[in-house]
């Protein structure tokens, strides 16, 4: 299970981009570190909202 939901990440990103909160303050509102918010803002700006959606990690199924 991921530590932060898509909604929490989006809330933090929009706090920075639309409400002009600092990354620290936006993160504090959801209990995230400033570095996490910085990463989410960068991902959002470079790849859009889809990049914030949770991705299920699948194990490597190759046999050696």
PyMOL Python script that loads the backbone (N, CA, C, O; Angstrom):
from pymol import cmd

cmd.read_pdbstr("""\
ATOM      1  N   UNK A   1       0.841  -1.180   0.000  1.00  0.00           N
ATOM      2  CA  UNK A   1       0.000   0.000   0.000  1.00  0.00           C
ATOM      3  C   UNK A   1       0.884   1.241   0.000  1.00  0.00           C
ATOM      4  O   UNK A   1       1.875   1.308   0.728  1.00  0.00           O
ATOM      5  N   UNK A   2       0.528   2.200  -0.802  1.00  0.00           N
ATOM      6  CA  UNK A   2       1.295   3.432  -0.916  1.00  0.00           C
ATOM      7  C   UNK A   2       1.036   4.322   0.287  1.00  0.00           C
ATOM      8  O   UNK A   2      -0.025   4.271   0.910  1.00  0.00           O
ATOM      9  N   UNK A   3       2.015   5.123   0.590  1.00  0.00           N
ATOM     10  CA  UNK A   3       1.906   5.994   1.749  1.00  0.00           C
ATOM     11  C   UNK A   3       0.926   7.144   1.511  1.00  0.00           C
ATOM     12  O   UNK A   3       0.222   7.553   2.435  1.00  0.00           O
ATOM     13  N   UNK A   4       0.872   7.660   0.304  1.00  0.00           N
ATOM     14  CA  UNK A   4       0.000   8.793  -0.014  1.00  0.00           C
ATOM     15  C   UNK A   4      -0.907   8.430  -1.190  1.00  0.00           C
ATOM     16  O   UNK A   4      -0.460   7.855  -2.182  1.00  0.00           O
ATOM     17  N   UNK A   5      -2.167   8.771  -1.061  1.00  0.00           N
ATOM     18  CA  UNK A   5      -3.117   8.481  -2.131  1.00  0.00           C
ATOM     19  C   UNK A   5      -2.947   9.492  -3.266  1.00  0.00           C
ATOM     20  O   UNK A   5      -2.300  10.528  -3.114  1.00  0.00           O
ATOM     21  N   UNK A   6      -3.541   9.160  -4.390  1.00  0.00           N
ATOM     22  CA  UNK A   6      -3.538  10.070  -5.530  1.00  0.00           C
ATOM     23  C   UNK A   6      -4.132  11.419  -5.137  1.00  0.00           C
ATOM     24  O   UNK A   6      -3.605  12.467  -5.509  1.00  0.00           O
ATOM     25  N   UNK A   7      -5.228  11.389  -4.385  1.00  0.00           N
ATOM     26  CA  UNK A   7      -5.905  12.623  -3.987  1.00  0.00           C
ATOM     27  C   UNK A   7      -5.017  13.491  -3.115  1.00  0.00           C
ATOM     28  O   UNK A   7      -5.017  14.714  -3.253  1.00  0.00           O
ATOM     29  N   UNK A   8      -4.255  12.870  -2.211  1.00  0.00           N
ATOM     30  CA  UNK A   8      -3.351  13.632  -1.351  1.00  0.00           C
ATOM     31  C   UNK A   8      -2.225  14.267  -2.169  1.00  0.00           C
ATOM     32  O   UNK A   8      -1.867  15.425  -1.957  1.00  0.00           O
ATOM     33  N   UNK A   9      -1.679  13.505  -3.092  1.00  0.00           N
ATOM     34  CA  UNK A   9      -0.610  14.040  -3.937  1.00  0.00           C
ATOM     35  C   UNK A   9      -1.121  15.214  -4.758  1.00  0.00           C
ATOM     36  O   UNK A   9      -0.464  16.251  -4.848  1.00  0.00           O
ATOM     37  N   UNK A  10      -2.297  15.047  -5.357  1.00  0.00           N
ATOM     38  CA  UNK A  10      -2.868  16.107  -6.178  1.00  0.00           C
ATOM     39  C   UNK A  10      -3.162  17.344  -5.328  1.00  0.00           C
ATOM     40  O   UNK A  10      -2.915  18.468  -5.766  1.00  0.00           O
ATOM     41  N   UNK A  11      -3.677  17.147  -4.138  1.00  0.00           N
ATOM     42  CA  UNK A  11      -3.956  18.265  -3.239  1.00  0.00           C
ATOM     43  C   UNK A  11      -2.675  19.048  -2.936  1.00  0.00           C
ATOM     44  O   UNK A  11      -2.682  20.279  -2.935  1.00  0.00           O
ATOM     45  N   UNK A  12      -1.591  18.337  -2.682  1.00  0.00           N
ATOM     46  CA  UNK A  12      -0.315  18.989  -2.388  1.00  0.00           C
ATOM     47  C   UNK A  12       0.206  19.747  -3.609  1.00  0.00           C
ATOM     48  O   UNK A  12       0.664  20.884  -3.488  1.00  0.00           O
ATOM     49  N   UNK A  13       0.136  19.126  -4.769  1.00  0.00           N
ATOM     50  CA  UNK A  13       0.615  19.766  -6.002  1.00  0.00           C
ATOM     51  C   UNK A  13      -0.192  21.020  -6.307  1.00  0.00           C
ATOM     52  O   UNK A  13       0.377  22.067  -6.615  1.00  0.00           O
ATOM     53  N   UNK A  14      -1.509  20.918  -6.223  1.00  0.00           N
ATOM     54  CA  UNK A  14      -2.348  22.079  -6.510  1.00  0.00           C
ATOM     55  C   UNK A  14      -2.183  23.169  -5.468  1.00  0.00           C
ATOM     56  O   UNK A  14      -2.357  24.350  -5.770  1.00  0.00           O
ATOM     57  N   UNK A  15      -1.852  22.788  -4.252  1.00  0.00           N
ATOM     58  CA  UNK A  15      -1.558  23.777  -3.226  1.00  0.00           C
ATOM     59  C   UNK A  15      -0.377  24.647  -3.619  1.00  0.00           C
ATOM     60  O   UNK A  15      -0.379  25.857  -3.395  1.00  0.00           O
ATOM     61  N   UNK A  16       0.621  24.024  -4.202  1.00  0.00           N
ATOM     62  CA  UNK A  16       1.812  24.752  -4.643  1.00  0.00           C
ATOM     63  C   UNK A  16       1.518  25.570  -5.898  1.00  0.00           C
ATOM     64  O   UNK A  16       1.839  26.756  -5.961  1.00  0.00           O
ATOM     65  N   UNK A  17       0.909  24.933  -6.889  1.00  0.00           N
ATOM     66  CA  UNK A  17       0.751  25.577  -8.191  1.00  0.00           C
ATOM     67  C   UNK A  17      -0.407  26.573  -8.268  1.00  0.00           C
ATOM     68  O   UNK A  17      -0.312  27.580  -8.970  1.00  0.00           O
ATOM     69  N   UNK A  18      -1.489  26.299  -7.557  1.00  0.00           N
ATOM     70  CA  UNK A  18      -2.670  27.167  -7.686  1.00  0.00           C
ATOM     71  C   UNK A  18      -2.885  28.085  -6.484  1.00  0.00           C
ATOM     72  O   UNK A  18      -3.371  29.206  -6.633  1.00  0.00           O
ATOM     73  N   UNK A  19      -2.521  27.602  -5.284  1.00  0.00           N
ATOM     74  CA  UNK A  19      -2.764  28.421  -4.099  1.00  0.00           C
ATOM     75  C   UNK A  19      -1.496  29.099  -3.591  1.00  0.00           C
ATOM     76  O   UNK A  19      -1.505  29.757  -2.550  1.00  0.00           O
ATOM     77  N   UNK A  20      -0.403  28.930  -4.340  1.00  0.00           N
ATOM     78  CA  UNK A  20       0.879  29.578  -4.023  1.00  0.00           C
ATOM     79  C   UNK A  20       1.408  29.257  -2.634  1.00  0.00           C
ATOM     80  O   UNK A  20       2.054  30.093  -2.002  1.00  0.00           O
ATOM     81  N   UNK A  21       1.134  28.039  -2.157  1.00  0.00           N
ATOM     82  CA  UNK A  21       1.723  27.595  -0.905  1.00  0.00           C
ATOM     83  C   UNK A  21       3.158  27.161  -1.169  1.00  0.00           C
ATOM     84  O   UNK A  21       3.502  26.775  -2.286  1.00  0.00           O
ATOM     85  N   UNK A  22       3.983  27.225  -0.146  1.00  0.00           N
ATOM     86  CA  UNK A  22       5.328  26.677  -0.293  1.00  0.00           C
ATOM     87  C   UNK A  22       5.216  25.153  -0.331  1.00  0.00           C
ATOM     88  O   UNK A  22       4.215  24.589   0.111  1.00  0.00           O
ATOM     89  N   UNK A  23       6.220  24.507  -0.847  1.00  0.00           N
ATOM     90  CA  UNK A  23       6.212  23.046  -0.892  1.00  0.00           C
ATOM     91  C   UNK A  23       6.189  22.485   0.524  1.00  0.00           C
ATOM     92  O   UNK A  23       5.564  21.455   0.775  1.00  0.00           O
ATOM     93  N   UNK A  24       6.855  23.144   1.431  1.00  0.00           N
ATOM     94  CA  UNK A  24       6.870  22.707   2.828  1.00  0.00           C
ATOM     95  C   UNK A  24       5.472  22.801   3.439  1.00  0.00           C
ATOM     96  O   UNK A  24       5.004  21.850   4.065  1.00  0.00           O
ATOM     97  N   UNK A  25       4.808  23.937   3.260  1.00  0.00           N
ATOM     98  CA  UNK A  25       3.473  24.132   3.832  1.00  0.00           C
ATOM     99  C   UNK A  25       2.455  23.196   3.195  1.00  0.00           C
ATOM    100  O   UNK A  25       1.611  22.633   3.891  1.00  0.00           O
ATOM    101  N   UNK A  26       2.526  23.029   1.894  1.00  0.00           N
ATOM    102  CA  UNK A  26       1.605  22.138   1.207  1.00  0.00           C
ATOM    103  C   UNK A  26       1.788  20.698   1.700  1.00  0.00           C
ATOM    104  O   UNK A  26       0.811  19.980   1.913  1.00  0.00           O
ATOM    105  N   UNK A  27       3.018  20.293   1.875  1.00  0.00           N
ATOM    106  CA  UNK A  27       3.301  18.962   2.403  1.00  0.00           C
ATOM    107  C   UNK A  27       2.847  18.802   3.833  1.00  0.00           C
ATOM    108  O   UNK A  27       2.323  17.754   4.209  1.00  0.00           O
ATOM    109  N   UNK A  28       3.041  19.819   4.622  1.00  0.00           N
ATOM    110  CA  UNK A  28       2.642  19.773   6.026  1.00  0.00           C
ATOM    111  C   UNK A  28       1.141  19.518   6.166  1.00  0.00           C
ATOM    112  O   UNK A  28       0.709  18.850   7.105  1.00  0.00           O
ATOM    113  N   UNK A  29       0.357  20.043   5.247  1.00  0.00           N
ATOM    114  CA  UNK A  29      -1.098  19.875   5.309  1.00  0.00           C
ATOM    115  C   UNK A  29      -1.539  18.423   5.147  1.00  0.00           C
ATOM    116  O   UNK A  29      -2.598  18.035   5.642  1.00  0.00           O
ATOM    117  N   UNK A  30      -0.731  17.619   4.455  1.00  0.00           N
ATOM    118  CA  UNK A  30      -1.098  16.204   4.290  1.00  0.00           C
ATOM    119  C   UNK A  30      -0.127  15.269   5.017  1.00  0.00           C
ATOM    120  O   UNK A  30      -0.271  14.049   4.941  1.00  0.00           O
ATOM    121  N   UNK A  31       0.850  15.827   5.712  1.00  0.00           N
ATOM    122  CA  UNK A  31       1.798  15.006   6.446  1.00  0.00           C
ATOM    123  C   UNK A  31       2.923  14.458   5.601  1.00  0.00           C
ATOM    124  O   UNK A  31       3.471  13.400   5.909  1.00  0.00           O
ATOM    125  N   UNK A  32       3.280  15.169   4.528  1.00  0.00           N
ATOM    126  CA  UNK A  32       4.346  14.723   3.622  1.00  0.00           C
ATOM    127  C   UNK A  32       5.568  15.624   3.771  1.00  0.00           C
ATOM    128  O   UNK A  32       5.456  16.768   4.212  1.00  0.00           O
ATOM    129  N   UNK A  33       6.704  15.112   3.411  1.00  0.00           N
ATOM    130  CA  UNK A  33       7.931  15.895   3.421  1.00  0.00           C
ATOM    131  C   UNK A  33       7.978  16.839   2.223  1.00  0.00           C
ATOM    132  O   UNK A  33       7.374  16.576   1.183  1.00  0.00           O
ATOM    133  N   UNK A  34       8.693  17.925   2.385  1.00  0.00           N
ATOM    134  CA  UNK A  34       8.880  18.894   1.297  1.00  0.00           C
ATOM    135  C   UNK A  34       9.491  18.220   0.071  1.00  0.00           C
ATOM    136  O   UNK A  34       9.116  18.533  -1.059  1.00  0.00           O
ATOM    137  N   UNK A  35      10.416  17.312   0.284  1.00  0.00           N
ATOM    138  CA  UNK A  35      11.066  16.631  -0.846  1.00  0.00           C
ATOM    139  C   UNK A  35      10.071  15.794  -1.643  1.00  0.00           C
ATOM    140  O   UNK A  35      10.186  15.696  -2.865  1.00  0.00           O
ATOM    141  N   UNK A  36       9.091  15.187  -0.961  1.00  0.00           N
ATOM    142  CA  UNK A  36       8.053  14.427  -1.673  1.00  0.00           C
ATOM    143  C   UNK A  36       7.226  15.361  -2.547  1.00  0.00           C
ATOM    144  O   UNK A  36       6.962  15.062  -3.712  1.00  0.00           O
ATOM    145  N   UNK A  37       6.821  16.491  -1.980  1.00  0.00           N
ATOM    146  CA  UNK A  37       6.009  17.450  -2.734  1.00  0.00           C
ATOM    147  C   UNK A  37       6.797  17.980  -3.928  1.00  0.00           C
ATOM    148  O   UNK A  37       6.245  18.132  -5.017  1.00  0.00           O
ATOM    149  N   UNK A  38       8.059  18.256  -3.732  1.00  0.00           N
ATOM    150  CA  UNK A  38       8.906  18.736  -4.833  1.00  0.00           C
ATOM    151  C   UNK A  38       8.912  17.723  -5.974  1.00  0.00           C
ATOM    152  O   UNK A  38       8.812  18.096  -7.142  1.00  0.00           O
ATOM    153  N   UNK A  39       9.031  16.438  -5.630  1.00  0.00           N
ATOM    154  CA  UNK A  39       9.036  15.373  -6.639  1.00  0.00           C
ATOM    155  C   UNK A  39       7.691  15.299  -7.359  1.00  0.00           C
ATOM    156  O   UNK A  39       7.647  15.171  -8.583  1.00  0.00           O
ATOM    157  N   UNK A  40       6.593  15.380  -6.602  1.00  0.00           N
ATOM    158  CA  UNK A  40       5.257  15.300  -7.209  1.00  0.00           C
ATOM    159  C   UNK A  40       4.985  16.478  -8.126  1.00  0.00           C
ATOM    160  O   UNK A  40       4.387  16.308  -9.188  1.00  0.00           O
ATOM    161  N   UNK A  41       5.418  17.680  -7.731  1.00  0.00           N
ATOM    162  CA  UNK A  41       5.218  18.869  -8.571  1.00  0.00           C
ATOM    163  C   UNK A  41       5.990  18.706  -9.876  1.00  0.00           C
ATOM    164  O   UNK A  41       5.468  19.004 -10.950  1.00  0.00           O
ATOM    165  N   UNK A  42       7.218  18.238  -9.785  1.00  0.00           N
ATOM    166  CA  UNK A  42       8.024  18.034 -10.985  1.00  0.00           C
ATOM    167  C   UNK A  42       7.395  16.993 -11.908  1.00  0.00           C
ATOM    168  O   UNK A  42       7.343  17.186 -13.123  1.00  0.00           O
ATOM    169  N   UNK A  43       6.917  15.886 -11.328  1.00  0.00           N
ATOM    170  CA  UNK A  43       6.270  14.844 -12.137  1.00  0.00           C
ATOM    171  C   UNK A  43       5.014  15.389 -12.805  1.00  0.00           C
ATOM    172  O   UNK A  43       4.764  15.107 -13.976  1.00  0.00           O
ATOM    173  N   UNK A  44       4.236  16.155 -12.083  1.00  0.00           N
ATOM    174  CA  UNK A  44       3.002  16.743 -12.611  1.00  0.00           C
ATOM    175  C   UNK A  44       3.309  17.702 -13.757  1.00  0.00           C
ATOM    176  O   UNK A  44       2.627  17.685 -14.781  1.00  0.00           O
ATOM    177  N   UNK A  45       4.325  18.533 -13.588  1.00  0.00           N
ATOM    178  CA  UNK A  45       4.678  19.506 -14.621  1.00  0.00           C
ATOM    179  C   UNK A  45       5.246  18.833 -15.866  1.00  0.00           C
ATOM    180  O   UNK A  45       4.993  19.284 -16.984  1.00  0.00           O
ATOM    181  N   UNK A  46       5.998  17.778 -15.687  1.00  0.00           N
ATOM    182  CA  UNK A  46       6.643  17.118 -16.822  1.00  0.00           C
ATOM    183  C   UNK A  46       5.743  16.105 -17.527  1.00  0.00           C
ATOM    184  O   UNK A  46       5.840  15.937 -18.742  1.00  0.00           O
ATOM    185  N   UNK A  47       4.860  15.423 -16.773  1.00  0.00           N
ATOM    186  CA  UNK A  47       4.107  14.311 -17.344  1.00  0.00           C
ATOM    187  C   UNK A  47       2.595  14.418 -17.171  1.00  0.00           C
ATOM    188  O   UNK A  47       1.858  13.589 -17.706  1.00  0.00           O
ATOM    189  N   UNK A  48       2.123  15.408 -16.444  1.00  0.00           N
ATOM    190  CA  UNK A  48       0.688  15.574 -16.250  1.00  0.00           C
ATOM    191  C   UNK A  48       0.138  14.782 -15.084  1.00  0.00           C
ATOM    192  O   UNK A  48       0.872  14.111 -14.359  1.00  0.00           O
ATOM    193  N   UNK A  49      -1.152  14.875 -14.922  1.00  0.00           N
ATOM    194  CA  UNK A  49      -1.843  14.284 -13.773  1.00  0.00           C
ATOM    195  C   UNK A  49      -1.725  12.762 -13.742  1.00  0.00           C
ATOM    196  O   UNK A  49      -1.734  12.169 -12.664  1.00  0.00           O
ATOM    197  N   UNK A  50      -1.617  12.129 -14.893  1.00  0.00           N
ATOM    198  CA  UNK A  50      -1.546  10.667 -14.961  1.00  0.00           C
ATOM    199  C   UNK A  50      -0.356  10.122 -14.181  1.00  0.00           C
ATOM    200  O   UNK A  50      -0.408   9.006 -13.665  1.00  0.00           O
ATOM    201  N   UNK A  51       0.699  10.895 -14.095  1.00  0.00           N
ATOM    202  CA  UNK A  51       1.921  10.424 -13.430  1.00  0.00           C
ATOM    203  C   UNK A  51       1.741  10.314 -11.917  1.00  0.00           C
ATOM    204  O   UNK A  51       2.507   9.615 -11.255  1.00  0.00           O
ATOM    205  N   UNK A  52       0.740  10.997 -11.366  1.00  0.00           N
ATOM    206  CA  UNK A  52       0.518  10.933  -9.921  1.00  0.00           C
ATOM    207  C   UNK A  52      -0.314   9.724  -9.510  1.00  0.00           C
ATOM    208  O   UNK A  52      -0.396   9.389  -8.328  1.00  0.00           O
ATOM    209  N   UNK A  53      -0.930   9.072 -10.494  1.00  0.00           N
ATOM    210  CA  UNK A  53      -1.770   7.913 -10.199  1.00  0.00           C
ATOM    211  C   UNK A  53      -0.881   6.771  -9.740  1.00  0.00           C
ATOM    212  O   UNK A  53       0.230   6.577 -10.235  1.00  0.00           O
ATOM    213  N   UNK A  54      -1.399   6.028  -8.786  1.00  0.00           N
ATOM    214  CA  UNK A  54      -0.639   4.900  -8.242  1.00  0.00           C
ATOM    215  C   UNK A  54      -0.362   3.877  -9.336  1.00  0.00           C
ATOM    216  O   UNK A  54      -1.211   3.605 -10.185  1.00  0.00           O
ATOM    217  N   UNK A  55       0.822   3.328  -9.299  1.00  0.00           N
ATOM    218  CA  UNK A  55       1.172   2.275 -10.240  1.00  0.00           C
ATOM    219  C   UNK A  55       1.490   1.020  -9.445  1.00  0.00           C
ATOM    220  O   UNK A  55       2.283   1.051  -8.504  1.00  0.00           O
ATOM    221  N   UNK A  56       0.874  -0.070  -9.828  1.00  0.00           N
ATOM    222  CA  UNK A  56       1.140  -1.331  -9.159  1.00  0.00           C
ATOM    223  C   UNK A  56       2.459  -1.883  -9.688  1.00  0.00           C
ATOM    224  O   UNK A  56       2.669  -1.975 -10.897  1.00  0.00           O
ATOM    225  N   UNK A  57       3.323  -2.241  -8.783  1.00  0.00           N
ATOM    226  CA  UNK A  57       4.621  -2.793  -9.163  1.00  0.00           C
ATOM    227  C   UNK A  57       4.467  -4.304  -9.305  1.00  0.00           C
ATOM    228  O   UNK A  57       4.034  -4.991  -8.380  1.00  0.00           O
ATOM    229  N   UNK A  58       4.826  -4.797 -10.467  1.00  0.00           N
ATOM    230  CA  UNK A  58       4.722  -6.232 -10.701  1.00  0.00           C
ATOM    231  C   UNK A  58       6.105  -6.861 -10.563  1.00  0.00           C
ATOM    232  O   UNK A  58       7.102  -6.269 -10.974  1.00  0.00           O
ATOM    233  N   UNK A  59       6.163  -8.029 -10.001  1.00  0.00           N
ATOM    234  CA  UNK A  59       7.457  -8.694  -9.831  1.00  0.00           C
ATOM    235  C   UNK A  59       8.024  -9.147 -11.179  1.00  0.00           C
ATOM    236  O   UNK A  59       7.287  -9.376 -12.138  1.00  0.00           O
ATOM    237  N   UNK A  60       9.313  -9.265 -11.222  1.00  0.00           N
ATOM    238  CA  UNK A  60       9.987  -9.757 -12.409  1.00  0.00           C
ATOM    239  C   UNK A  60       9.709 -11.246 -12.529  1.00  0.00           C
ATOM    240  O   UNK A  60      10.019 -12.015 -11.618  1.00  0.00           O
ATOM    241  N   UNK A  61       9.132 -11.651 -13.640  1.00  0.00           N
ATOM    242  CA  UNK A  61       8.745 -13.066 -13.796  1.00  0.00           C
ATOM    243  C   UNK A  61       9.708 -13.829 -14.696  1.00  0.00           C
ATOM    244  O   UNK A  61       9.466 -14.996 -15.004  1.00  0.00           O
ATOM    245  N   UNK A  62      10.779 -13.202 -15.116  1.00  0.00           N
ATOM    246  CA  UNK A  62      11.755 -13.903 -15.947  1.00  0.00           C
ATOM    247  C   UNK A  62      12.494 -14.949 -15.113  1.00  0.00           C
ATOM    248  O   UNK A  62      12.819 -14.725 -13.946  1.00  0.00           O
ATOM    249  N   UNK A  63      12.742 -16.058 -15.721  1.00  0.00           N
ATOM    250  CA  UNK A  63      13.528 -17.101 -15.069  1.00  0.00           C
ATOM    251  C   UNK A  63      14.893 -17.128 -15.715  1.00  0.00           C
ATOM    252  O   UNK A  63      15.031 -17.041 -16.935  1.00  0.00           O
ATOM    253  N   UNK A  64      15.871 -17.247 -14.892  1.00  0.00           N
ATOM    254  CA  UNK A  64      17.244 -17.258 -15.410  1.00  0.00           C
ATOM    255  C   UNK A  64      17.747 -18.661 -15.560  1.00  0.00           C
ATOM    256  O   UNK A  64      18.884 -18.867 -15.983  1.00  0.00           O
TER     257      UNK A  64
END
""", "prot")
cmd.dss("prot")
cmd.show_as("cartoon", "prot")
cmd.util.cbc("prot")
cmd.orient("prot")
